[in-house]
Structures are given as structure tokens and as C-alpha cells.
Amino acid sequence: MATLTIRLPYDNYNRLKELAQAKGISVNKLIEELSTIALAEFDANTRFKAMAATSNPEEGLRILAKLDALTE
């Protein structure tokens, strides 16, 4: 496991500390969770862009129309 030192404004640190306490975890664990979420979002965005670059736009619109119909 790596060690990371970051500089934050005191207000941000205090709010993160309050959030961690509200969740019943340490600030370290909170940062670990937030970084995992950020990386998952990045990976999903990267996969989406790769698929969009090689996919058929008409097929994508057809799938979106199906999804819209399901939520109506």
C-alpha cells in the first residue's frame, strides 16, 4: 500500500473529517472510498468513449429509445 500526502484547505479537511465521522470510518478510509468511486467513473467513461468510437450510432439510439420506453 502506498502513502499519499495531500494539502487541503482546513475547511475541506474539517468537512471530510465530519463526513468520515458520520459514516463511522476514518478519514483515510473515506479518501480510499472516494478514490475508488472516482476511478470507477473514469474507467466507465473511458470504456464508453472507446465503445462510442467504434459503434453504430443508429443502434445506440435504438437502445436508448428502448430504455426510454421502459421508464415511461
TITI-467094 format. One line per 10 residues: their letters; for each residue x, z negated, y of C-alpha. Coordinates in steps of 0.001 Angstrom, whole numbers. Each point is the difference from the previous one (the first is absolute). Layout:
a	X Z Y; ...
//
This chain:
matltirlpy	0 0 0; 1269 841 3486; 56 -2166 3096; -1396 1435 3226; 399 -1488 3463; -2457 1195 2625; -495 -851 3643; -3558 -574 1159; -1548 -1269 3196; -900 -3672 -420
dnynrlkela	-3692 762 422; 73 2470 -2907; 1918 -2426 -2198; -2418 -2821 751; -3001 2212 -782; 1599 1137 -3269; 693 -3641 -854; -3665 -868 654; -1135 2953 -2129; 2267 -1063 -2852
qakgisvnkl	-1281 -3572 197; -3602 1244 -15; 766 1982 -3150; 1836 -2944 -1559; 3302 1868 -316; 3403 -55 1657; 957 2308 2855; 2500 1591 -2386; -2758 779 -2534; -2236 1326 2799
ieelstiala	2720 2408 1151; 520 1065 -3619; -3739 726 -356; -166 1867 3318; 3026 2118 -903; -1585 863 -3366; -3173 1145 1776; 1995 2083 2494; 1980 1672 -2792; -3155 746 -2006
efdantrfka	-1571 1626 3073; 3171 2023 600; 100 1159 -3626; -3689 995 69; 488 1926 3236; 3065 1764 -1407; -1867 974 -3187; -2990 1208 2027; 2194 2187 2228; 1797 1467 -3025
maatsnpeeg	-3282 783 -1727; -1519 1432 3196; 2956 2334 450; -527 1567 -3419; -3773 -254 -422; -2987 2206 637; -1816 -1040 3220; -3362 1288 -1257; 270 -2160 -3106; 794 -3026 2166
lrilakldal	-3038 634 2193; -2172 354 -3122; 1212 -3382 -1279; -600 -1624 3399; -3536 1401 66; -627 -1562 -3419; 1281 -3351 1246; -2186 213 3093; -3023 700 -2181; 737 -3108 -2053
te	13 -2250 3067; -3295 1265 1422
//
